[in-house]
Amino acid sequence: MQSQEKNKGRFGQRQRENTDGIEEKVLQIKRVSKKTRGGNYISFSALVAVGDHKGQVGIGLQRGLEVPQAIKKAIRYARKRMISVPLYSGTLPHDVKVNYKSAAIILRPAPKGAGLKAGSVVRSILNLVGVTDASAKIIGSRNQLINTYATILALKMLKKRE
């Protein structure tokens, strides 16, 4: 019984939420290879979103020689560059449409109880912001990185409802 608790504690260390209430979510990990004179140089790229479920969110894209190193760097980057998003009773204050490179993202508020109807990384980001009822549509791009930046741009354009 004691050994189970010990293992549980060690494993739980990686999954635990921080004391400041900010949740971290890995959106994408890519293996990047670069040709050099001496051979292949392999590194890893991590795209991470962090949020407190109270209107704060940040994203980070960083590289490292190992996956955990890349994730840790991306989390640190995202925490330093968090933005505030105005919320209106668990949803968005108004509609917003954003074009970013090849992606177009439409975010719409939804009535209470409708849930979060969004796909891919948009759902993860809205969840980390604290949005419980909204709908989103991604048009033109399946690239997760572009969609992430487009979503953050859309959230920056939101204005407080009066």
Residue pairs with C-beta under 8 A, 6 or more apart in sequence:
17 23
18 24
20 52
21 52
21 53
22 50
22 51
22 52
22 56
22 79
23 50
23 51
23 52
23 53
23 128
24 48
24 49
24 50
24 75
24 78
25 48
25 49
25 50
25 51
25 124
25 128
26 46
26 47
26 48
26 71
27 47
27 48
27 49
27 59
27 121
27 124
27 144
27 148
28 45
28 46
28 47
28 121
28 144
28 145
29 44
29 45
29 46
29 47
29 67
29 70
29 71
30 44
30 45
31 42
31 43
31 44
31 45
32 42
32 43
32 44
32 45
32 63
33 40
33 41
33 42
34 40
34 41
34 42
34 43
35 41
42 65
43 63
43 64
43 65
43 70
44 63
44 64
44 65
44 66
44 67
44 69
44 70
45 61
45 62
45 63
45 70
46 60
46 61
46 62
46 63
46 64
46 67
46 70
46 71
46 73
46 74
47 59
47 60
47 61
47 74
47 144
47 145
47 148
48 59
48 60
48 61
48 62
48 71
48 74
48 75
48 78
49 57
49 58
49 59
49 60
49 78
49 121
49 124
49 125
49 128
49 148
50 57
50 58
50 59
50 60
50 75
50 78
50 79
50 82
50 128
51 57
51 58
51 82
51 125
51 127
51 128
51 129
51 130
52 128
52 130
53 127
53 128
53 129
53 130
54 130
55 84
55 85
55 86
55 87
55 129
55 130
56 82
56 83
56 84
56 85
56 129
57 82
57 83
57 85
57 125
57 128
57 129
57 152
57 155
58 78
58 79
58 80
58 81
58 82
58 83
59 78
59 81
59 125
59 148
59 149
59 152
60 73
60 74
60 75
60 76
60 77
60 78
60 79
60 81
61 74
61 77
61 145
62 70
62 73
62 74
62 76
62 77
63 70
63 73
64 70
64 71
64 72
64 73
83 152
83 155
83 156
85 129
85 155
85 158
86 93
86 158
86 159
86 160
86 161
87 93
87 129
87 130
87 131
88 109
88 161
89 112
90 112
90 130
90 131
90 132
90 133
91 109
91 110
91 111
91 112
91 131
91 132
91 133
91 134
92 107
92 108
92 109
92 131
92 134
92 158
93 109
93 158
93 159
93 160
93 161
94 109
94 158
94 159
94 161
95 106
95 107
95 108
95 109
96 106
96 107
96 154
96 157
96 158
97 104
97 105
97 106
97 107
97 154
98 104
98 105
98 150
98 153
98 154
98 157
99 150
100 146
100 149
100 150
100 153
101 141
101 146
101 149
101 150
102 140
102 141
102 143
102 146
103 138
103 139
103 140
103 141
103 143
103 146
103 147
103 150
104 138
104 139
104 140
104 150
105 122
105 136
105 137
105 138
105 139
105 147
105 150
105 151
105 154
106 136
106 137
106 139
107 122
107 126
107 134
107 135
107 136
107 151
107 154
107 155
108 134
108 135
108 136
109 133
109 134
110 117
110 133
110 134
110 135
111 133
112 133
113 133
114 133
114 135
115 132
115 133
116 123
116 126
116 127
116 131
116 132
116 133
116 134
117 134
117 135
117 136
118 126
118 134
118 135
118 136
119 136
119 138
120 138
120 142
120 144
120 147
121 144
121 147
121 148
121 151
122 136
122 138
122 147
122 151
123 136
125 148
125 151
125 152
125 155
126 134
126 136
126 151
129 155
136 151
138 147
138 150
141 147
141 150
